[in-house]
């Protein structure tokens, strides 16, 4: 049975990257970095997510030759991202937000405070809903793209999105805007 062209291309990329081909690894990065960023954003503060994306891919590059099932690259990267987020939160130093009176500038009204509030609400949801919502709403991935990149079934993605949106709506009803 022949693989679809996209699946065959993915296997070729993984095999080349595993052999040290930096251009092939760059294509894998381009293909999966939004998914990895979304998973991290669902778990860590937004300011930390970008650096952790780089750590995930650095770790993946070093461990890629050990990947036994190249077709599972998306799920494997998602697993590395989740582990990096857990490790980051475990070792993160306690930080204290300074009062606004000490700030050197006053943020504008459209500075993203509402976006941070919503992201905070999403981060309180169960993992499966949190990830799929961030991948859809923040990273802009479609349901089929989320399924393809994470290894979830399309049905699971649809259920996670629907249930996650319901929980998010319920959360909005309980927590009015400040």
C-alpha positions as CSV (number, residue, x, y, z in Angstrom):
1,X,0.0,0.0,0.0
2,X,1.5,3.4,-1.1
3,X,1.6,6.3,1.4
4,X,-0.1,9.5,0.4
5,X,2.4,12.1,-0.9
6,X,2.4,14.2,2.2
7,X,3.0,11.2,4.5
8,X,5.8,10.0,2.2
9,X,7.3,13.5,2.2
10,X,7.1,13.6,6.0
11,X,8.9,10.3,6.4
12,X,11.6,11.4,4.0
13,X,12.1,14.7,6.0
14,X,12.3,12.8,9.3
15,X,14.8,10.3,7.9
16,X,17.0,13.0,6.3
17,X,16.8,15.2,9.5
18,X,17.7,12.1,11.6
19,X,20.8,11.7,9.4
20,X,21.9,15.3,10.2
21,X,20.3,17.2,7.2
22,X,19.8,20.7,8.7
23,X,17.5,21.8,5.8
24,X,15.2,18.8,6.4
25,X,15.1,19.6,10.1
26,X,14.3,23.2,9.3
27,X,11.3,22.0,7.3
28,X,10.2,20.0,10.3
29,X,10.5,23.1,12.4
30,X,8.4,25.1,10.0
31,X,5.8,22.4,9.9
32,X,5.5,21.8,13.7
33,X,6.7,25.0,15.5
34,X,3.2,26.5,15.8
35,X,1.8,23.2,17.3
36,X,4.7,23.1,19.8
37,X,4.3,26.8,20.6
38,X,0.6,26.2,21.2
39,X,1.2,23.3,23.6
40,X,3.7,25.3,25.5
41,X,1.5,28.4,25.6
42,X,-1.3,26.2,27.1
43,X,1.1,25.5,30.0
44,X,3.6,28.2,30.6
45,X,3.6,32.0,30.8
46,X,3.6,33.5,27.3
47,X,6.9,35.2,27.8
48,X,8.6,31.8,28.4
49,X,6.9,29.9,25.5
50,X,9.2,31.2,22.6
51,X,12.4,30.2,24.4
52,X,11.0,26.8,25.2
53,X,10.0,26.2,21.6
54,X,13.7,26.5,20.8
55,X,14.6,24.1,23.6
56,X,12.0,21.5,22.4
57,X,13.5,21.5,18.9
58,X,17.1,21.4,20.1
59,X,16.2,18.4,22.2
60,X,14.4,16.8,19.3
61,X,17.3,17.4,17.0
62,X,19.6,15.6,19.4
63,X,17.2,12.7,20.0
64,X,15.8,12.3,16.5
65,X,18.0,9.4,15.6
66,X,16.3,7.4,18.4
67,X,12.8,8.0,17.1
68,X,11.6,4.5,16.1
69,X,8.4,5.5,14.3
70,X,9.1,8.5,12.0
71,X,5.4,8.9,11.2
72,X,4.8,9.7,14.9
73,X,6.9,12.8,14.8
74,X,4.0,15.2,15.6
75,X,3.0,13.3,18.7
76,X,6.7,12.8,19.7
77,X,7.3,16.6,19.5
78,X,4.1,17.2,21.5
79,X,5.4,14.9,24.2
80,X,8.7,16.7,24.3
81,X,7.0,20.0,24.5
82,X,4.8,18.8,27.4
83,X,7.8,17.5,29.3
84,X,9.8,20.7,28.7
85,X,6.8,22.7,30.1
86,X,6.6,20.6,33.2
87,X,10.3,20.8,33.8
88,X,10.3,24.6,33.2
89,X,7.4,25.1,35.7
90,X,9.2,22.8,38.2
91,X,12.4,24.7,38.1
92,X,11.1,28.2,37.4
93,X,12.1,30.7,40.0
94,X,9.2,32.4,41.8
95,X,8.7,35.8,40.3
96,X,6.8,38.7,41.7
97,X,5.0,41.2,39.5
98,X,6.0,44.8,40.3
99,X,3.3,47.3,41.1
100,X,2.3,49.5,38.1
101,X,3.5,52.5,40.0
102,X,7.1,51.3,39.5
103,X,6.7,50.7,35.8
104,X,8.7,53.0,33.4
105,X,5.7,53.3,31.1
106,X,1.9,52.9,31.4
107,X,0.5,50.3,29.0
108,X,-2.1,51.4,26.5
109,X,-5.7,50.2,26.8
110,X,-5.3,47.8,23.9
111,X,-2.1,46.2,25.3
112,X,-3.5,42.7,25.4
113,X,-4.7,42.6,28.9
114,X,-7.9,41.0,27.8
115,X,-6.0,38.5,25.7
116,X,-3.9,37.6,28.8
117,X,-7.0,37.3,30.9
118,X,-8.5,34.9,28.4
119,X,-5.3,32.9,28.1
120,X,-5.2,32.6,31.9
121,X,-8.8,31.2,31.8
122,X,-7.8,28.7,29.1
123,X,-4.7,27.7,31.1
124,X,-7.1,26.7,34.0
125,X,-8.9,24.1,31.8
126,X,-8.0,20.4,31.6
127,X,-4.9,19.6,29.5
128,X,-6.7,18.2,26.4
129,X,-9.1,21.1,26.1
130,X,-6.4,23.7,26.9
131,X,-4.1,22.4,24.2
132,X,-6.6,22.1,21.5
133,X,-8.1,25.5,22.2
134,X,-4.7,27.3,22.2
135,X,-3.8,25.5,19.0
136,X,-7.0,26.6,17.4
137,X,-7.6,30.0,18.8
138,X,-4.0,31.3,19.3
139,X,-1.9,29.4,16.8
140,X,-4.7,29.3,14.1
141,X,-4.5,25.6,13.3
142,X,-7.5,24.0,11.8
143,X,-9.1,20.9,13.4
144,X,-7.6,18.6,10.8
145,X,-4.1,20.2,11.2
146,X,-4.3,19.8,15.0
147,X,-5.2,16.1,14.5
148,X,-2.4,15.6,12.0
149,X,0.2,17.3,14.0
150,X,-0.6,16.0,17.5
151,X,-1.6,12.4,16.5
152,X,-5.1,12.8,17.9
153,X,-8.1,11.6,15.9
154,X,-10.2,14.3,14.1
155,X,-13.1,13.2,16.3
156,X,-11.1,13.7,19.5
157,X,-10.1,17.2,18.3
158,X,-13.7,18.1,17.6
159,X,-14.8,16.8,21.0
160,X,-12.0,18.6,22.8
161,X,-12.7,21.9,21.0
162,X,-16.4,21.7,21.7
163,X,-16.0,20.8,25.3
164,X,-13.2,23.2,25.9
165,X,-15.3,26.1,24.3
166,X,-18.2,25.2,26.6
167,X,-15.9,25.3,29.7
168,X,-14.4,28.6,28.5
169,X,-17.9,30.1,28.0
170,X,-18.9,28.9,31.5
171,X,-15.7,30.4,32.9
172,X,-16.6,33.8,31.3
173,X,-20.0,33.7,32.8
174,X,-18.5,33.1,36.3
175,X,-15.7,35.7,35.9
176,X,-16.8,39.0,34.5
177,X,-14.2,41.3,33.1
178,X,-12.4,43.4,35.8
